[in-house]
């Protein structure tokens, strides 16, 4: 497949990395020559320096015979015009655009929207994706990462193991014997900064970060087994009243179980907009780092603080200050992946990486075919792939123990006829089953060969 990626920033680079690694013909376009050079030097891609919305630039990028264009620049307007040019001038079949402005999103999703007027096949909203990720973190407060699969029937939980974890120094194969009715299975372990897929004889140690698959109804018990408390979040303080913070606050207001939320926003105009769009949420105008304002927000009695401004350092410092003032849980938005190692030493419970959520969302739409979902782990270290098994797949008809999966691959769950089965070695994979797989990034192409989905785009 021939793909043009407009925008060589963090999101564009990661998408180019994934698609080029799967032997697609990828061309990256950006008006910053340094970013283009970084992409061409580190990835197997072609690069064009220029404005993505210019027809002559798209012509040089090979738009005449392109199968897909992904407009992921930092400008909504450039992304929309790029898709318009791709449609009107070059007739590119599939067009994906990243849009941030709430005004644009409301217009595009309204009844007045017509594809011929705004020819975008898939709209990706980073703010919406991040807001949904924040709400998921809030739903599983003891996890630093969480995502649902199989239509919400299974859950991926990222858990940091502390001194009070009951299963440390225990071989993983013994977990099945100790908790025979529990669906939880450890599919990934990050130890001293290195992520790997564990074997049955591996043990878990204090300080490990583990990725656990479990049935949704087993989440409370799974958290208990790994030494984590499950507590409802009734009082929440949101620092940052921009698009992300406002979306989260509105979602909390819509919940049937009432959540008392307060929003702190430094910019007065943004604070006024947030107050106008919220009914039951208190909006405070001021600096989220100000101790007096946090006291006014009753931070000591809050169950969680969400630092969702557009500044990483503000989010990290606000989260640390809130915890020092008595808030038991802190979730912060972090754009810079080099900041992530600071989360644990600073006692920040969970973080949201907008790049990871946006990349996952775009991959979910690109890998259409039989792949139903894709979730990117960490700094593109691994992927969770949910896919339906084809009759022609090499794994169809085989027991799990007989399938030659790469070392960096583990099966997290299997759905058979609407029911979720624990992936035991004797489980036979049949045509039509839906399988959820954890795969280190280097092993993703091999997984796609086993599933026979690498060519199943749109």
Order of alpha helices (4+ residues) and beta strands (2+ residues): beta-alpha-beta-alpha-beta-alpha-beta-alpha-beta-alpha-beta-alpha-beta-beta-alpha-beta-beta-beta-alpha-beta-alpha-beta-alpha-beta-alpha-beta-alpha-beta-alpha-beta-alpha-beta-beta-beta-beta-beta-alpha
